[in-house]
Amino acid sequence: MAADPAVSAFAARKAARRPIGQATSQNEVQTSLVTETYIDPLEGSKPPKKKQKRGNEPRNRSPRQPQQTDGLVNVWDGSLEDGAKVIESDSESYSGAVNEPETLAQSLAPVQRLSIFDPSRSKVLSETETEWTVRLHPNDNLAILGQYDIWVRSGAIGILGAVIHASSRLHRVYAPSTHSIPPIRPVPNPFGTGNAPVELTILSCGSRMKMLRQIAPKFGRIWNGKQHSKSPFAFSRRSFVNIQSTADDPHRRPLRLLEIPSDWQRTVSRLQSVKTERPLAIMVCGPKGAGKSTFCRILANSLLQEAPAIGDKSVTDNECAAFLDLDPGQPEYSPPGNLSLLRLKSWNLGPPFTHPTSGLNQLFRAHHFGHFSPKEDPKHYYRCALDLFDHYRQMARDYRSCPLIINSAGWIQGNGLELLSELIHGMDVTDVIYMSTSGPEEVVDTLTKATKRANNVALHQLSSQSSDFTTRPAADFRMMQTLSYFHMSEPEGSDHEMRWNPWPLTGMAPLVIHYAGPKQAIQAVTILGDAPSTEFLDTFLNSILDGCVVGVVAVDQSVGEVSLGEDSAWSVEQDENMPDQGADTPNHPSVLRTATAIPFLPSSNHTDSLLSPDRSFSLGQALIRGIDPNHKTIHLLTPIPSSTLQSRSPNIVLVRGSLDTPTWAYREGYELERAKRRVRDGKLDSNEGFDGEEERSWAERQPWASIVDGGRRSSGRIRRIRRDIRYRPVGEASE
C-alpha cells in the first residue's frame, strides 16, 4: 500500500518556483524603497494600563482588579477563546502531543520542597482569581511558577540578585519550567523597621508570550498549569502558581529552585562594596554550562540597585550598569549570532527568550557575528569585541559610575583560551571571574598569567552551577529565542512592555526592499565563510537566501571601494536599471552581481573592509520571506522598524552566516492548523494531523512547504531538513 503524502519543510524549492505574489499572505504587499505593511492582528486588544494604589488599603480587599487579557487569538470560527479554557485545563493537552523533555514522571525523582511558606489565613491577606497578597516573615520564601507582576507593598524582597523595595511600581517576572525557579525572599530593609514582615502582591499578567505555544510546541507546558485547590477561586485564570513542592506541579515536571552558592554571594557583595576612581569592568568566563549567564544576571541586578521611593521612580543616569555580551550562542538581549553592548536600566527577571531585544535598556552598539562560537572566525570576533569595548569607554565618559559586566563565550580550550587571554589584556578589565574551582590547571595557570600581565587584574574562582537540571538542549533555547525575537511587536505603554504577535510569520505582510534599480535599498548580500563558485551563485543564490535568517548590517556611508585582484575569477552582470557611477546609489566595483542582478559581496577579506567592526554595526536580523526577480525585490520579515531601515538605506548589507535553518518558521502554520482542528473537534488529547488531501491543500498555500509523495514518514508531519544549503545545490536535500 502506498505511503501517505508527507510534508517537506524546505524553503527554497517551492518558493523559488511560485511567483512571489502567490507566496505571500493575504495581506497586500506594496513595493517601494522600504515599505512596511506589517499588520498586528491583535491591534485594538491592548490591555488597559494597570492602575496602582499608593495608600494603605484594607487587608481584606484586593489592591486592584487587573483585566485579564491573555488567551488564544481568534483563528477559527471567529475565536478560540472557548478552547482556551480547555487548553489550560489540568492536562493542558494542547501541548501534550509533543514530547517535552521537562515532562518527566515525578515518581522517578524524590519530591523536593520548593516554597517555605505556610498559606494560612494569617499570611494570605487577600486572594482573587487574578491576585494573591501575602505576608512574608524572615525565614519564608516563595517559589512562583509562570508569568506575573510583583508589587512590594511594604518592606523589601530579593529575587535574582535584585533587591526590590516598597513602591507603587510593578515588576514583571518570567519563571518558566525550563529554568530554575527564582525564589522570592524577604530581605532586611535598612530604610524600614528592621525585620518587619514583608507584604507583597502577586498579580496575573497579560503577556502574549504564552500564546506562542499555538505555533511552537516548544513553548507549551513551560508555564503554570491549573492548580487543584479547595478555594472557591478559579485558579485557571491565573498566569502564575505557588509551588510548595515538586509534587504540586500538575505536569509533573522536574522543577528546581534556583540556589545561589555562598561563594557567589560573597563575591557579589565584595564587588558591590568596591569603591574605585574608575568603574569596575568584570569579565565572567568559564566552560559551557558553568552558570556564567546566571551569575551575570545576578551580578547585574545587584549592581543595578534602586533606592526605595514613594511612587514611581525612573533610573537616573548614574544608576545603571553596562553589559557587554560576547556569547553569540546564548546571548542575553539579542537573537543568537549577535554581540552587543547595552546600558542596563531595568532588572533582568527572566530567561533570555523572554527579552530577545533590549527593551527598556539602551542598546549602544551591536555586531552580527553570524556564528554560534568564536572559533568560526576568531579574528573577526576579537575585532568586534574590542570595538564594543571602545564604545563602552565612550559611554563611561557620560556615565562615570556605570560598571561593566562582560559575559564571555564558553570556548576556553586551545585557541579559545589564547583568545580569552588577549581579550583580558586588550580590554583593560579590573576583575576576571572564572566559573570553576576544579580547573583545568592549564586554564587556571593561563588566566593567572594573563591577569598579572594586565596590570594585576583580580582573578576570582567560583563554583560552577550544577548542570544536572537541563531540560532543553542549547539548540532548543536558540530556537525559542530566535522565534521570540521574530514575533516581537512594538512595545506598549510607558514602560515599553514586551509584546509578542502569535500569528505564523507566513501570515504577516513583509517589508519589501529593492536590491537593484533606482530604488535600490541595500548595497549587497554576502555569505560568511568560503565563497562558492560564480556558477553556483548564478544558479542557486536565490535558493541559498530564500527562507534563511540574515543579519542586517549598516555600513558607514564614507566607506571606499574595495579593490579586487586582477586574477579575480568573479564576473559581473550589469543591471540596465542600475544608475551610473556617481548616481544616488553608488555601485562599488567590489560588489558583484549574479545573473538575476542580486548584488553580492565576495567573502574574501570583506571583514577587513566593508564589514569592518569599526565601520559597521548590526541593526538586527531578518528572515527572507521571498525574492522576486521580476521586480528585483527582497521580502523581509523582521522586527526592525521600517523607519530604521529607511534611515540607513542604501548602506545596508544582508549577511548570511551559519545560523540554524529556521524550520520552526516553516512549521508555524502547520502547528496552528493542528491546534485549530483539535479544538474544533474536541480531540485535545490526540496527536492527529491532517489526512492526505488536507495536507496537500495546506502545503499548497504555504511558501515554505511542498508535498513529497511516498515519504518515509507516513504520519503526514513536517519533516526537518538538515543540510548545508551554502554548498549543496537545491534539490539534493538530505534527511
N, C-alpha and C positions, 0 to 999 in steps of 0.2 A: 504494500500500500504506500502510496507516495506520501512524503512528509508534508506537513502543513507549511505554508509560507512563513518565512521568518523575516524580521525587520533588521536591516543593517543601518548603523548609525554613522556612516561616514559622510562628511560634509560635501566634499568636492565633487564626487561623481555625479550626483543628481543636480546640485545647484548649478554646476557649470553647463549642464545640458538644458536646463529650463530657463526661459527668459526671466530676467530679474523681476519683472512685474508680477509674474506668477509665483515667484519665490518669496514675495513679501506678504506681510499680513494684510488684514482687511483695511488697515489704516492707509490712507492715501499718501504716497511718497512724492515729495517735491524735490526738484533738483535745483541747487544753487551752489554758491561758493561753499557755504556751510549752512545747511538747512536743518532745523530741529523740528521734527513732527512727533516727538515723544508725547504721548498722551497718558496721563496717570489714570488708570481705571478706577482708582479709589478717591479721586478728587471729589470733594464735596462731602466726604465722610470723615473729615478730620475730627479727632476727639476734641471737645471743648477744653479750653485752658483750665487746669485744675485750680480751684481756689484754695488758699491756705489760711488757716486760722492762726491768730497770733496770741490770743489770750489764753486763760486757763479755763478750758471747757469742763463741764461736769463729767466726771469719770465714768458715769454710766451711759454716756452718749457717745456715738461715733463722731470723731472730729470733722468728718465731711463724707459726702457720698459721691465719689467719682463715678462718671458714666462709663460703663463697660463698652469698649469698642473693639476688643479682639474677637475674631471669629473667622469664618471662611468667606472667601469672596464669592460674588454672585457668578456662578458658572453654569448652572443647569436649571432649567425651568424657572428662571428668574432669580433663584437663590439657593445657596447651600446652607443657609442658616439653620434649617431644620435638621440637616445632617450633622451640624456642628456639635449638638448635644450628644448625639450618638457616638460620634468620633471621639469625643472627650470622655467617654464612659470609662468604666473600670478597666476594661481590657484594652481600650484605645486601639481597636482592631484595625483602624485605618493604616497604622504603621506596622501592624503585626505581620503583614505579608512579607516584610523584609527582615531577614535575619540580622539583627543588630548585635554587634559584639558585646555591648554592655548588658544585654538582657539575659545574663546567665542565671540559672536557678539559684536562688538564695540558699537553698538547702545544701549546696556544695561548699558553702563557707559559713563560718560561725557568725552568729548575729553580733553586730557591733553597735554600741551606743554612740549616738551622734550628738544629740542635744542633752544638755544638763539643765533641765528646766521642768518645773512642776506646773502643768497647766491647770492650776487650781483657780478658784474664783478670786482668791486674794491677789493673784498675779496677772490674771486676764482681766483687764479693766473694761474693755468693751469688745464686741465682736459682731460683725455683719457678714454678709455674703461676699464682700469685697475687701474688708479691712479687718485688722487684728491689732488691738492696742494692749500692750503688756508692760509689766514692771519687772525689771531685771535686778537681781541682787549681785553682789560682787563675785560670787562663785558660779553664776549662771552663764550659760552660753546657748545660743540658738543656731540650729542648722536649718536654713531655709532653702528649699529647692525650687527653682523656677525663675520667673522674672517678676520683679517687684520694685516699688519705690519705698524708700525708708525715710521716715520723719522722726528725728530725735526731738522729743518734746521737753525733756529735762535731763540734765547730766550729759554724759558723753559715752560713745561707744567706739570700739575699734574693729575694723574689718579690712583685711588685706593690707595692713600697714597704715591705713588711713585712720585718723582719729577725728570723728565727726561730733562736733559739739551741738548743743541745742540751738535751734534756729527754726525759722519757718520754711527753710529750703527743703526740697525733696532731692534725694539722690537715687539714681537708677542703678540697680544691681542685676546682673545676669549670672545665674548659678545653674548651669545645665549639668546633667549627669555625666557628661563627657570629661569633666574636670573635677578635682576635689572640691567639696563644698566649703566655701569660706565661712567660718564661724563668726557670729556676732557676739562680742563680749563687752560688758561694761568696763570702763577704764576710769581711774581716779581723775576727777575734774579739778585742776588747780584753781579754776575760776568759780567753782561751785562750793558745795558744803561737804567736802571730804568724800566719803564713800557712801553717800546717799543713794538710794535706788534710782535706777535709770528708767525713764518712761519713754517708750517709742511706739510708733505705729507703722505696721507693715501694710502697704496698700497694693492692690492689684493694679497692673498697668496694661495699657492697650497696645503694647509693642506688636508690630506686624511681623516680626521675625518668626513668631510661632506659626504663621501661615505658610512659611516656606516649605513646610512638610508636605503640602499638596503637590509640589512639583519636584521635591527631592526627598526620598525616603530617609536619607541620612539625617535629616532634621527631625525625624519622628522619634518619639519616645526618649527625648533628651530633657524634657521639662517635667513639670509636675503632672501627676495623674489625679484621678478622683480619690479623695480621702474618705475612708469609711469612719463615720463618727455618729454618735447618738445626738449630736447637736441638731437643732431644727434648721440650721442654715445649710444652704446648698453649696457645699464647698467646691462643686464642679465649676462654679463661676469664677473661682479664684485663679489667679495666674501663679500662685505660689502655694507651698505646703510646708508645714513644720514637720521635719522628720526627726522623731525621737530616737529611732534605731533603724537599722537596715531592714528589719522585719516589717516596718511600716510602709515600705515602698510598694505600691500596687503593682509595679512592673518587675519587682524582684531583681533589681539591678545591683551590681557590686559597688554601692556608694561608699565614699570615703570622705572623712573630714580633713580639711587642709590643716596640717600641723606644722608650725614654724619651728625649726630646730633652735635650740638655745644659742648655738654659736651664730646663727643668722641674726637673732635678736640682739646679741651683744654687739655684733659688727654694725648693724644698722644704728643702734643707739650711739655708738662711738662716732660714726660718720655724721650723725645729726649734730653732735656737740662740737665738731671741729670748727674752729674759728681761724681763718687764714685771710691774708690780704687778697688772694685770688680765689675764685670759686673752685670747688672740688671738680675733678674730672676723673670719674671712676669707670674703669673698664672691667666688665664681667665676662669671664671666659671659662671654658671647660668643655668636656666631651658632650656628645649628644645625650639627651635625656637626663642631664645632671641637675636640672631645675634652674637654668640660667634665666629663662623668661619669667618664671615665678618670682625669683629673687629680685629681678629688675623691677617687676611690678610692685613688689612690697617696698623696695628701696625708694622708687619714685614717689609712691604715695606717702611715704614717711617724710621725705624731703619737701614735698608739696603740702605743707601744713597750712591750715586756715584757723585763725584765732576765732573764738566764739563771738557771735554778733547777734543782736536783736534785729530780726528782719533779714531781708535778702542782703547778700554781700558779694560783690564781684572780686575776683582775684586781681590784686594790683600788679603792676609791672615787676616789682621785686619779689612777689610771691609766686615763683614759677620754678620749673626745673626743665632743663634741656634733655632731650632723648635722642641719641644717635643710634639708629637701628642698622646694624651691619650684618644681620642674619637674613639673607634673601630667601631661605627655605621656610622659615616660620616668623615672618615679620609681625610686629605688634600693631602698627597703624596703617598698613598698606597691603595691597594684594601681593601674593608671593612673586618673587622676582625683582622686587624693588629694594633700594636702600634709601633711607630718609633721615632728615633732621627736623625735629619738632620742638616747639616751646610748649610744654605742658601747662595747661591752666585748669585742668579738672582731674579728679581722681580716676583711676582706672579700676573699675569694679566689675570686670567681665573678661572672658577669654577673647583672643584676637578676632574671631569671626563675628563677634557682636559689635565691633567697631573697626571695620576694614578701611575706614578713612580717618582723617584727623579729627573730624567732629568739632568739638569746642576748642580743641587745641590748634595752635598756629603752625602750619607747615611752612618751614623756611625754604627747604630745598630737597629734591629727591632725584635719584638716578635710576633708570631702568637697566638693571644688570642683565636680565634676561635668562638667568640660570638659578638653580636652587643651591649651588655650592660654589665657593670662591675658586675651587680647583679647576673649574671650567675655563676661567680666564683670570689667573691671579694678578697679572699686571694691571688689567683694566679695573679689577676690584680694588686694588691698592690705590690707584689714582682717584677712583670715586670716593673712597673713604677719606683720603687726605683732603679732597675738595670740600666734602661736607664738614670736616673739622675746621677748615679755614673759614667757612661760613659761620661756624659756632664762635670762632674768635671775633668775628664782626658782630655777632649777636651779643657777646659778652660786654662789648663796649657800651651797649644801651642798657643791658640788664646785668649789672655788675655782681649781683648776689645770686645769679642763676647757676646752680651746679649742673654738671653734665653726667648723665649715665650712658654708657656705651654698651650695647648688647652685641657681642661678637658672635660669629658663626661657630659651629661645633667641629670644624676641621682643624685639629690640633696635632696631627701626626705628619711627620716628614716635612714636606714643603709648607704644609699648613702651619706648623709650629714656627718655621722661619718667617713666614708672612706675619704671624701674630707678633713675633718679636720686633719686626720692623714697624708695625703699627704702634706698638708701645713706645718705641723710640721716636717715631715721627709725629705722634700726636701730643706729646708732652703731657701725659696724664699724671695725676697725683697718686692714684691708688689702682692696684690691679687685684681683682678678686678671682681666685681660681677655685672652681666649684668641685673640688675633690680633695680628700685627705689621704687617699690611698695611691697617689702617684698618677701615672708612671713617673719613676725617678728621673728619666730623661726630660720629661716635660717640666717638672718642678725645677730642675737644675737650669734649664734653658730660660725659664721665666725669671728665676732669681738673678741670673746674669743680665738679662735684659732690663730688669727694674733697676739694678745697680748702675748699669751703663746710662740709663735715662734719669740722671740726677737723683739717684736714691729714691725711686718711687717705692711706696709701701706695698708689700705683697701680702695678701691675706689668703689663707687656705680655709675653705669652709666645706662642711659635709655636703654630699650630694643628696638631692631629694630622692626618696625611694622611687624606683621605676616599676614597682610591681603593679601599680594602678595605671594601666594603659588600656583604655577602652577602644581606641581607634589608632590605626597606623598613621604615620605622618602624611601619607598621600591623601587620606580622608580629610584631615584637617586642612590641607592645602585646598582641596576641592571645596570644602564648606566655606573657607574664607574667600576664595575666588567667586563662588556663586553669590555669597553675601555682598561682595563688592559690586557685582554687576546688577544686582537687584536693588541697589540703593536709590532712593528718591531724594528730592530736595528736602533738607532738614526743615522742621516746622517749629514754630514758637520762638520765644525769645531765648530759650536755652538750646536752640538748634538740636532738638531731639531727633535721634536717628529714625529714619523711616525706610521701610522695605516695600517694594512692589512685588506681590506674589504671583503675577502673571508670567507665563512662559515667555522667554525672550523672543521666540519666533512670532509672538503676537504683538510685539512692540514695534512701532514705526522707528526706523533707523535715522541716523544722521547721514546725509548724502554729501559727499565731497568729491570734487573733480581732481583727477590725477593728471589731466592733460588739458590743453586748450587755454583760452584766455582767462578762464576762471580757475586755473589750477590752484589748489589749496594746500598741496603738500609738495615738498621738494623731491622725495623719493621714498622707496621702501628698501629695506635691507634685511639680510639674513645673517645672524651671527654664526661664526664658525667658518669652516672651509667653504669656499664659494663653489656652487655647482657649475657645470659647464654652460656655455652660452646656449647650445642646442637644447639642453634640458630646461633652461629658464624660458626660452621662447615657446616651448610647448606646454610646460607644466607650472609656470609661476602662478597662474590664476588658481590652480588647484592647491598649490602649496599654501597660499594665503587664505583661501576661502575657508571659513569656518574655524580659524585659529585665533588665538589670543595674541595681540601685538602690543608692544609698548608705544605710547605716543610721546615722542621726544621733541622738544622745542630746541632749535639751534639758534645761535646768535646771527643776527642779520649781517654782521660785518665779516662773517666767515668768508675767506677767499676760496679760490678754486683749488682743487686737489689734482695735482698732475699725475698722470699715469705713465708708466714706462713705455718706450717706443715699441717694445716687443709685446705689448699687451694684445691678447687674442680677442678682446671684447669688441663686439660690433654694436653700432648704434642705429636704431631705426628711427628716422626723423618723423615727427608728427606734423602734418600740414597745418594743423591749427595752433601749433606752438609759436609763441612770439619770437621775434629775432632777438639776438643779444642786445641788451640794453632796454628791453621792454619791461613791463611792470613786474613780470615774474622771471627772474634770471634763470637761465638754463646752463648750469655749470658743466664744463666738459667731463667732470668726473662722474656725473650722473648719466648712466646709460639707459637705453630703452629697449624693451623687448619688441617683438613683432606686433603686440597689441598695444604698444605705446605706454606701457607701465614704466615709470621711471625707477631705476634700480641703482642702488649704491653698492659697488663691489665691497665685499667684506675685507679685502686685503688692505690693512693699515687704516681702515676708516676710524678705528678708535683713537688713532693718533692725530686725526684731522677733524673731520666734520663733527663727529660724535665725541670729541674730547670732553671729559667732565668739566673742565673749566670754561667750555663754550657751549654747553648743552645741559638740559635738565629735563626730568620727566614730568609730564602733565597728568599721567595716569595710564590706564590700559583700556583697550578696546577689543571687541570681538567683531571680526569681519563677517558681516551678515551676507554679503554677496558682492560680486564685481560685475559691472555692466560695461562690457567692452564697446557696445554701440554708442553709449553716451559718455564713455570714459569717466565713469564714476565708481567710487567705492562706498558701500553702505556699511556704516559702523554702528554698533550697539555699545554704548559707553555711558557711565555716569558723569563723565566730564561735561560741564556746561558748554553749550554751543557758543556762548559768548567768549569763553576762554579759548576755544579753538579758533574762533573768528579773529580774536586779538593777536594770535600767534601765526595765523596764516599769512603767507605760504611757507614760513620757515618751520616746517614740521616734517619729521621723518618717522615712518612706521617701522618698528624694529621687531622682527620675528626671531625669538630665541628658542630655547629648549624647554619652554614651559609645557605643562601637561596638556594633552589634547582635551578640549572641553567636552567630553562625552556627556557630561551632566546637562549641557545646554541642548544636546540632541534629544535627550530623553524627557525633558520637562513636559512637553505637550503630551507625550505618551502617558506619563505618570498622572497627569491631571485628568486625562480621559478615563484612566482606570479608576481613579478616585470618584469621578462623577458616576461611573457605571455602578460601582459598589454601593454608593449612597443611594442612587436611584432604585436599584434592585434590592436594597436591604441585605446585600451579601458582604457585610463588613468583615467577616472572618474568612473571606475567600481570597485566594490569590489568582482568581480568574482574570484572564486578559480578554482579548477580542478573538472572535473567530477569524477565519482567513479573509473573508470579504471585508469585514470591518477593519482589519489590519491594513489591507490594501488601500481602502478608502482613506484611512487616517494618514498613511505614509505618503500618498499622492498629494496631500495638502501641505506637506512639510518640506522645507528647503534642505534639510539635512538628514533625510531618510529615504530609503528605497527598499523595495521588496526583492528578496532573494529566494526564489523557489528551490525547494529541496535543501534548505539549510540544515545544518547539523542539529539545531535546537528546534524541535517541533512545537515548543510551547508558545511560539509567537512573540517572545520577549525580545527586546532590542539587544543586539549583541555589542559588546565592547570591542572596538577595533584598536589593536595595538600595532603601531607601525611607525616608522620614521618617514614622514612624508616629505622630508627635505631631499632625500636621495632615491626613493623608490617611485617609479612612475605611477600615476593614477591607474587603478585597476588591478594592481598587484597587492591587494590587501592581504595581510596575514593575521591569523587569529591568535 
